[in-house]
Amino acid sequence: MHLLGAESIGLSYPNRTVLDGVTLGVSAGDRIGIVGRNGDGKSTLMRILSGDIEPDSGRVTARGGTTIGYLRQTDDLPADSTVRSAVVGDVPDHEWASRAHVRDVVSGLLTGTGIDLDARIGDLSGGQRRRTALARLLAGDWGILALDEPTNHLDMTGVRWLAEHIKRRWPAGQGALLVVTHDRWFLDEVSTLTWEVHDAAVDAFEGGYAAYVLQRVERDRQAQAVEAKRQNLMRKELAWLRRGAPARTSKPKFRIDAANALISGEPPVRDTVELVSMATSRLGKDVFELVGAAAAYADAQPVIEPTDWIVGPGDRIGLLGANGAGKSTLINLLTGQLEPSAGRVKRGKTVRTAILDQQLRDLSDIAEDRIRELLARRATEVSTAAGQLTPTQLLERLGLGDVLQSRVKDLSGGQARRLQLLLVLLDEPNVLILDEPTNDMDTDMLAAMEDLLDTWPGTLLVISHDRYFVERVTDDQYAVLGHRLRHLPGGVDEYLRLAGAQEAAATARPGRASGAGDGTVPGTGTSAGQASAAEVRAGEPGLSSAERRRLDKEAKAIARRIDRAEDELAKLDARLAAHDQSDFAGLAALTQERGALAAEKDDLELEWLDLSERLED
C-alpha cells in the first residue's frame, strides 16, 4: 500500500543543486535507511518528505490519513516543561502506562536510563534532551517515522533498544520508517531498503547496509567506476562483513555466491602479525600495566576498583560501558593524567600517547591556516604497514584531497574530525586513543578512517558507542561494569548481556548499593593474565569450594539454556512476522507457543539471578 511519494522534486541553493528531478515512493512495510556523504542532501530529502520544507520543483503526495512523525537533529522542547509533560502531555499516569508501546518507550529511553519524569527540561544534559525528544516522538502513533540521526547520544544498549523497538513497533507489512544515521550496525539491523543520496540523485538498493555495500561494489565494478579508491575500500569492507562479522552473514538478501566471488582475492582487513611486529619494534614489550590500580575522587565511591590489566604492543582494544561508567577515568589512569588511589600503573619508557577526543579544541588555534600550510610544517613521512606515506597521501587516504586550499575554519564537522586524526598521526605516536571518533562522520568517511587505521602500527584504544566501528577496528573488547574492568571474549554481544543482567539485578534488588549488581556472570571472567583483581572475590560465606563450583556449573548451564531460549524466541518472531496475517488460528497457535517459551525464559533468568547473587554476595 502506497503511503508517501515524491515526484520530480528538486531543490537548489545559490552555490549548488541538492536534489534534481528525484522521484521515489514509500510503501507500507518499508524500512528505509538513507546514506550518503555529509552535505549531499540526506537530511534535506527527509525534510521535504516529512513536509518540513517545500521543494523548488515537483511535489510530495501522501495517502489520506497518513501521519508522519519527524525527529529533527535539534529539538524544540520547552525549557520550563517537565519530562513527563513533554513526552505524554497531561495524560494521567495510569492511562499512558496502560499502553504497552508508550510504557516501553518511557522505560527504554527515560526511567530505565536514570532520567526523572519530573525533571525540568532546562536542567537536562544534551544527551538527556535528545532521549526525551525521541521518547516524545515514539510515544505517538504514526504511520511513518522519519528519524534524523536518532542514535546520537545513545549508548550501545540504547541503540539496541531502539532497533528492537522499531522492529516490533508495527505488524509486518504496516507502517514505514525513514532513517538517516551513520550507525551502520543500526542500519543493517532495521533497514530492508537503502537509499543513497549523491550528486543530486537518489539510488535505491534492496536490503540493509551490508546488501548496499555489495550492490554498490558490483555497480562500480560493472561501470568501471572512476573512483577506483572508493571501490576498493567498499570491497575491503564487504570482505570484513562476510568474514569478520558472522552474525550478519545470514541477514542480507543478496546472493552469497556473488559476495564470495567479489571478495575471493581480498586479503584480511589487517595483517595482525605484521602490525604487532612493527608495534613491538617501536614500543618494546611494555606499554601499560595496571597492578591493583584503583581510582576514586575525594571521599566518593570508587570509580574503578583495584584492577590488574596489561595493554601490550599492537593491541587493538575497544573499551565499552555506559556514559559515566568510568571509561575516561580508566584512560586517565593509563596516561598518567590521574594518579591511582591504590596500586600502581607501569608505563613503557618509549610510549608516546596521542588522544583524539570528542572536542575540536586542537584546531581552534589553527582555524585561519590553510591545510597545505599545516602539512608543510609537519613530518615529511609517516610509517605504516603499507609503507612510508607522505602527509598528502594520508590526506588522500582520508578523503580530504580536495581541501588542500581550504582554511581549517571552513571544514565541515566530519572533515575537521579527519584533519584532527591526520595531525595526530603526523606526530607519529605509538599509542593512539580515540574517544568517540565517529561523531559527525558519514559512512564513507568512517570507511576511509577504518582503512587507514588498518595499517597503523601501534597500540589502539577506542571508546565508542558505535558498535560497527568498534567491531571493525578492534580485535579485543573490554567493559567497565559496576566499577570493574571485564574482558569480553564474546565481544559486544557479551557486553550487552552483562549490561542487561546488571540492569535486571538492580531492578530485582532495588535496595542494593550501586555497583553490587554489576552484571558479573559466573564463569565468564577476564582472560588469564588480564583479570580484574576486584573480580577475584570470596563467594557466599560458608560455601565450600566444591559447593561454589557446583553453583557455578549450574549457573553456566542455565545461561546456555537462556541463550537457546532467546534463539528460539527469535525464530518464533520471524515465523510470526512471515505468517499469513489472515490465518488467525495459526497466528494464535504461534503466539501461544511464544508465550510459553517466554515464560520459561523468565523463570530461567530468575533462577540464574538467584545463583549469581549467591556466588557474588
Salt bridges, closest charged atoms under 4 A:
GLU7 OE1 - ARG59 NE 3.24
ASP40 OD2 - ARG37 NE 3.17
ASP52 OD2 - ARG47 NE 2.98
ASP52 OD1 - ARG72 NH2 2.65
ASP75 OD1 - ARG129 NH2 2.68
ASP76 OD1 - ARG136 NH2 2.73
ASP80 OD1 - ARG120 NH2 3.06
ASP93 OD2 - ARG84 NH1 2.94
ASP104 OD2 - HIS165 ND1 3.15
ASP104 OD2 - ARG168 NH2 2.89
ASP118 OD1 - ARG84 NH2 2.76
ASP123 OD1 - ARG120 NH1 3.12
ASP141 OD2 - ARG99 NH2 2.88
ASP141 OD1 - HIS101 NE2 3.77
GLU149 OE1 - HIS182 ND1 3.50
ASP155 OD1 - ARG131 NH2 3.76
GLU164 OE2 - LYS167 NZ 3.17
ASP188 OD2 - ARG248 NE 3.69
GLU189 OE2 - LYS167 NZ 2.77
GLU189 OE1 - LYS251 NZ 3.15
GLU196 OE2 - ARG216 NH1 3.43
GLU196 OE1 - ARG219 NH1 3.41
ASP199 OD1 - ARG37 NH2 3.88
ASP199 OD2 - HIS198 ND1 3.15
ASP203 OD2 - HIS198 NE2 2.66
ASP203 OD2 - ARG219 NH1 3.05
GLU218 OE2 - ARG221 NH2 2.76
ASP220 OD1 - ARG219 NE 3.47
GLU227 OE1 - ARG230 NE 2.95
GLU237 OE2 - ARG184 NH1 3.17
GLU289 OE1 - LYS346 NZ 3.59
GLU305 OE1 - ARG484 NE 3.93
GLU305 OE1 - ARG537 NH2 2.65
ASP357 OD2 - ARG361 NH2 2.94
GLU368 OE2 - LYS409 NZ 3.29
ASP369 OD2 - ARG377 NH2 2.80
GLU396 OE1 - LYS229 NZ 3.57
ASP427 OD1 - ARG378 NH1 2.94
GLU436 OE2 - HIS465 NE2 3.82
ASP444 OD2 - ARG216 NH2 3.23
ASP444 OD2 - ARG230 NH1 2.70
GLU450 OE2 - ARG184 NH2 2.38
GLU450 OE1 - ARG472 NE 3.96
ASP451 OD1 - LYS236 NZ 2.73
ASP451 OD2 - ARG397 NE 3.38
ASP454 OD2 - LYS236 NZ 2.86
ASP454 OD1 - ARG270 NH1 3.08
ASP454 OD2 - ARG472 NH2 2.83
GLU471 OE1 - ARG248 NH2 3.41
GLU471 OE2 - ARG467 NE 3.26
ASP475 OD1 - ARG270 NH2 2.62
ASP476 OD1 - HIS487 NE2 2.97
ASP493 OD1 - ARG467 NH2 2.49
ASP518 OD2 - ARG484 NE 2.77
GLU535 OE1 - ARG486 NH1 2.51
GLU540 OE1 - ARG614 NE 3.53
GLU547 OE2 - ARG550 NH2 2.43
ASP552 OD2 - LYS556 NZ 3.60
GLU554 OE2 - ARG550 NH1 2.27
GLU568 OE2 - LYS571 NZ 3.75
ASP573 OD1 - ARG594 NE 2.51
ASP583 OD2 - HIS579 NE2 2.82
GLU605 OE2 - LYS601 NZ 2.80
GLU613 OE1 - ARG509 NH1 3.99
GLU616 OE1 - ARG512 NH2 3.63
ASP617 OD2 - ARG509 NH1 3.42
ASP617 OD1 - ARG512 NH2 3.29
